[in-house]
Amino acid sequence: MSFSAPGGRQSVARSVSSGSIYIGGIIAGKGGTSLEIGSTDDHIHLLTSCSPRIALADFIRDIKANSSRWVHQERRLDDFAWQEGYGAFTVSHSLIPVVQEYVANQTEHHRRLSFEEEFRAMLLKHGIVFDERYLFEREHHG
């Protein structure tokens, strides 16, 4: 799964990458397993398992809410917030090592491709229809 900060805020990597253990704890607390976490300046990727006892939307909501709270308290970035939406894709068990490597190497990967370009490509690759007007928030509204 992946989500970003509105307007491509440049505080995500500095604020969240050091919180990977905390985010892993959030995931474990919801019955999931954190397999890999990777972030860049403007977004984060999480490779996780998700318990069948929690809806995916609730799982992601809780990760985003609790990690935002952590950034506010530990990094003193009171105006930090995640973008409202997210992307979530299933991964075949046999491809987990490939996706783990991809998530772990976000900084290198994004030297060539922006998050927005990457996300659009993922949607197109998987045949997901989207409306560009609603794909990315350009600024934080709350």
C-alpha positions in Angstrom: 0.0 0.0 0.0 1.1 3.6 -0.4 0.0 7.0 0.5 1.5 10.5 0.4 1.5 13.8 2.1 -0.7 16.5 0.4 1.2 18.7 -2.1 4.2 16.4 -1.9 5.4 17.9 1.4 9.1 17.3 1.9 8.9 16.1 5.5 7.7 12.5 5.1 11.1 10.7 4.9 12.7 12.7 7.7 9.6 12.2 9.9 8.4 8.8 9.1 11.4 6.6 8.1 12.7 6.8 11.7 9.2 5.7 12.8 9.2 2.4 10.9 9.4 0.4 14.1 6.4 2.4 15.4 4.4 1.8 12.2 5.3 -1.9 12.4 3.9 -1.9 15.9 0.6 -0.3 14.7 0.4 -3.0 12.0 1.1 -5.8 14.5 -1.5 -4.3 16.9 -4.1 -4.6 14.2 -3.2 -8.3 13.6 -1.0 -7.7 10.5 2.7 -8.2 9.8 5.0 -5.5 8.5 7.2 -7.1 5.8 8.9 -3.9 4.5 8.5 -0.2 4.9 10.1 2.4 2.6 9.6 6.1 2.3 10.9 9.0 0.3 10.4 12.8 0.7 6.7 12.8 -0.2 5.2 9.3 0.3 5.5 5.9 2.0 5.1 2.3 0.8 4.1 -0.5 3.2 4.3 -4.2 2.4 2.2 -5.9 5.0 -0.2 -8.7 5.7 -3.6 -7.7 6.9 -5.7 -9.7 9.3 -9.0 -10.9 7.7 -10.7 -9.6 10.9 -10.3 -6.0 9.9 -11.4 -4.2 6.8 -8.6 -2.9 4.7 -9.9 0.7 4.8 -10.0 0.5 8.6 -6.5 -1.0 8.7 -5.0 1.8 6.6 -7.0 4.5 8.5 -5.5 3.3 11.7 -2.0 3.2 10.4 -2.3 6.7 9.0 -4.0 8.2 12.1 -1.5 6.7 14.5 1.6 7.4 12.5 0.4 11.0 12.1 0.0 11.3 15.8 3.5 9.9 16.2 4.9 12.6 13.8 3.1 15.3 15.8 4.3 14.1 19.1 7.8 12.9 18.4 8.8 15.1 15.5 6.9 18.2 16.6 5.4 18.7 13.1 1.9 19.8 14.2 0.7 20.5 10.6 1.7 17.1 9.2 -1.0 15.0 7.7 -1.4 12.2 5.2 -3.4 12.6 2.0 -6.9 11.4 2.4 -6.7 8.5 -0.1 -4.3 5.6 -0.5 -3.4 2.8 -2.9 -3.5 -0.8 -2.0 -2.6 -3.8 -4.1 -2.5 -7.5 -3.4 0.8 -9.3 -4.0 1.3 -13.0 -4.8 3.2 -14.8 -2.1 5.8 -15.8 -4.7 6.5 -12.1 -5.5 6.9 -10.9 -1.9 10.8 -10.9 -2.1 10.6 -8.8 -5.3 8.2 -6.3 -3.8 10.2 -6.2 -0.5 13.3 -5.1 -2.5 11.2 -2.6 -4.5 9.9 -1.0 -1.2 13.3 -1.0 0.5 14.9 0.8 -2.5 12.4 3.7 -2.7 15.1 6.4 -2.7 16.9 4.9 -5.6 13.7 4.2 -7.5 12.4 7.7 -7.2 15.5 9.3 -8.6 14.0 8.3 -12.0 10.3 8.5 -11.3 8.1 10.8 -9.2 5.5 9.3 -6.8 2.7 10.6 -9.0 4.2 9.1 -12.1 4.7 5.8 -10.3 1.2 5.7 -8.9 -0.4 6.5 -12.3 1.7 3.7 -13.9 0.6 1.2 -11.2 -3.1 2.1 -11.8 -2.7 1.7 -15.5 -0.7 -1.5 -15.2 -3.5 -3.1 -13.2 -6.4 -1.7 -15.4 -7.8 0.5 -12.7 -9.9 3.4 -14.0 -9.3 6.7 -12.3 -10.3 10.3 -12.5 -7.2 12.6 -12.5 -9.1 15.3 -10.7 -9.4 13.1 -7.6 -6.1 11.3 -7.7 -3.8 13.6 -5.6 -4.5 16.4 -3.1 -2.4 19.4 -3.8 -2.6 20.9 -0.3 -3.7 20.0 3.2 -7.2 21.1 4.0 -7.5 20.5 7.6 
